[in-house]
Amino acid sequence: MPVPIQPIPMWEQSLTELGVIIFGMIVVCGGALTYFRRVRVERPPVGTFNGRDVVILLVIIGVLPFVYGWLPIPLVTCLLALAFGSALYIGYRPLLGRAGAWLGIGLLLGFNIWSSNHIMGTLPGWQVWFTEQGILVVLVAIAVCNLYLQGGMKLRHVAWLSLGLAGYDVFFAGYYPLTGRLIANYITHPLTPLLGMRFGYVDFAIGLGDLFVYSLFFVASYKAYGVRAAAVAAGVLALAGGFATAFIPFLFNFTNANLDVLVPAQSLFGPAAFVAYLWMKRHYGRERTMAEYLASQDRVAAAPQLEQAPTPEPASI
Amino acid sequence: MFETGVRQFRLALGMAQGRRLDARNVARLIDDVLDTLAEFGEPGGDVAELIDGPMADPQARAELATASLRRTARRLAAQSPFYARRFTAADAAPDKLEITGLRTIPVTVKAELTDRPGDFRCADVPACLATRTTGTTGRPAEVWLSRYELDLWPALGALASVLRDELRPGDVLQVNLSSRATAALHLASTGCRLAGAGFRPLGIVPPDEALDSLAEGGTTLLQTCSSYLAELVTAARRRGMSAGDFRLRRLVVGGEVLSPSVAQAGIRTFGVAHIDDPYSMTEIAPVTGRACRQGHQHYDLGLGYTELIDLHTGQPAAPGSLGTLVVTPYFPYRDCMPVFRYDTRDVARCLPDAPLRCELAAIPATSQILGKADHLLLLPGGEVITPRQLIEAIEALPAEPWPARYRATVCGGGIRLTLPASAIAGYGEAETVRHFAAAGLDVDLDIVGDDQAASLRRTRSDLHETTFASQHALVGA
């Protein structure tokens, strides 16, 4: 006999969703910043991120959902495996070496594909799957964030990308609900780009793309202007990316046909991030280049030695 | 970043397929490099491979050379009247050319280029700019360049220069070469424009004017020839100028033998870390050579095929022996008036048959250029004296007679060396003979007046250009 669904109150859902989002933000942004400060991604001899790359990214992001929706699911899984594998390899080879990186990728992807087909159906099964899925998504978000930022992406680019994604989210969540359909069709399949958890009968999750943009904004602010700017960015993330996203359903109670709540998170975060960028630019001035950031780190590292340097003797005449 | 990847792919594909390259694509890549340097301060990893290609594997080198030689020969057989005849006469099939079989095609000598320049012009390309050799070693040769070459060469050169940090935005390059060296000046000016650097072509003007420009004009790079560098050093010392008066960070000389004495004096006077002494020649452009820190001369692998041919047998020079450089610039880098197996008559020594240990070890090399083959002295015992040996010994004399003016002939089994009196001033003939003996040169001195100095040996600095401020007399006024 089927068990009737007992929906939990919307405010409780919102709080749980907030917890998931904040957890994801802390883990991904913190991880990305730690990686950014400690690990150097190999970059090609020539090339740095520019404004046209933002446009190219937005076009790819705009087209990809249609491709995913059109392709058979096994092929989508293959494409996702390729994308996840490449990102993980580029991101973690400097840490694990070639063999270690491939071994880790094989285990992560292999377990994900296996678990997607064998352990679903029970609550613990879902929770194990979400946990494993979350680890994969966090690692990919950290890697790609650093690949872009260490490739020369500036806060300016991140702000424009966020603004573009805001429009994207409004369109594809509101007017042409492709995102919701994709999630509904693809969830439970391997490599679903979500970080989340199942509590009771409800899934609470945040998308890989959202986490990626949050980490970009946070670490790019740090790279551009330092710790204080990163604190400003963290505030924007918590308010526009966290609270607003989690509580919008509570305030407006908009739902889709699957009874799942889909919040276009970037439509809220994008404008806020852009305004925050404009404020930082006005307040702090020109962004640091990667070379200037690295030089500042070298100065910080050298500072204790300078303090310990003996006072020079007066020069003899 | 995405666009840069596409541009690099287009360039690599064009090179691999041997199609004409898009110079605008290369120019945009230079912008990408400048953006990369502005963001990161330096290029990313594997930059050497990007500039020089993955050429550490001899097998890969041989395959590239074979394919490039065949492609070049195919085009020449169809478009160049001279080489169509030459290949037919040699019964050489361009599609079946092998590196080992190249010797069946006779080398091209300068006399053929100067006698029948029109026969070397490819029929499918309109000529755009003529450039002439300086003629210090004989009748000048005239080489025509196409618009494609004029666009491509400086773009490729500037790309390599900015990647190697030889040229930066904000640099000012002063060029003291003959103003008739149109190709060299065009390359330098366009390369500077593409890299966002300033360009100041002065010509072979009186050294004091060049020094004023160096000291006051914010010049950071200087390109000249060895003999003019010697004149600049002499003039700077006379005026009491030293490294603190200049802002130079790079000094490049070429076209003549640079002796250690002049090089060291140039380094001290102008305050640079070292003097770059690359190898280039109008007839074989755009193929060039680069000197490494161990004094080898390494030749472009991607742009042309360089052989070192024994002076007497025409076979590849054996390790340790002297040979003449024979160079074939590849299509699509040489377009309008190409040469195939051009005998430069520039002599170098074949390096010992052992792995190189220098920073350019992956690129084949010879010794430094030792002089022109026609200026070698063959002593009765079989010993060969090179112009470099003589120039280095003369320019090391205490009187510092720079640039070296001399005439050397073989006379009575020894070397008869004619020098101007100022070269041994305050030293005496006996001491001078001992000085040469210490350098391994058994000479019989012939001292002449200083008024004959310029007639003993021509140098590129003799191509003086007057200015209204400096000319001594107005003829016909």
Contacts between the chains, C-beta under 8 A, distances in Angstrom:
chain1	res1	chain2	res2	distance
A	42	B	44	7.3
A	42	B	45	5.7
A	43	B	40	7.5
A	43	B	44	4.0
A	43	B	45	7.2
A	44	B	4	7.6
A	44	B	5	7.4
A	44	B	8	8.0
A	44	B	44	5.1
A	44	B	45	7.9
A	44	B	46	7.6
A	45	B	36	8.0
A	45	B	43	4.7
A	45	B	44	4.6
A	45	B	45	6.7
A	45	B	46	5.4
A	45	B	47	4.1
A	45	B	49	7.7
A	45	B	50	4.5
A	45	B	163	7.3
A	46	B	4	5.6
A	46	B	8	6.7
A	46	B	29	6.7
A	46	B	32	5.3
A	46	B	33	5.2
A	46	B	36	5.3
A	46	B	43	6.2
A	46	B	44	7.1
A	46	B	47	7.9
A	46	B	50	6.9
A	46	B	163	7.6
A	47	B	1	4.5
A	47	B	4	3.6
A	47	B	5	6.5
A	47	B	8	7.9
A	47	B	32	6.0
A	47	B	36	6.2
A	47	B	44	7.6
A	48	B	1	6.2
A	48	B	4	7.8
A	48	B	32	7.6
A	48	B	35	5.1
A	48	B	36	5.0
A	48	B	38	7.9
A	48	B	39	4.4
A	48	B	40	7.0
A	49	B	1	5.0
A	50	B	1	7.2
A	50	B	3	7.7
A	50	B	35	6.9
A	52	B	2	7.6
A	52	B	3	6.0
A	53	B	1	5.3
A	53	B	2	5.3
A	53	B	3	7.4
A	56	B	2	5.0
A	56	B	3	7.9
A	151	B	1	5.6
A	152	B	1	6.8
A	152	B	35	7.9
A	152	B	36	7.5
A	152	B	39	4.5
A	152	B	40	7.0
A	289	B	38	6.6
A	289	B	39	4.9
A	289	B	40	7.4
A	289	B	41	7.7
A	290	B	39	5.3
A	290	B	40	5.1
A	290	B	41	7.8
A	291	B	39	6.7
A	291	B	40	5.4
A	291	B	41	3.4
A	291	B	42	7.8
A	294	B	41	7.8
A	295	B	41	8.0
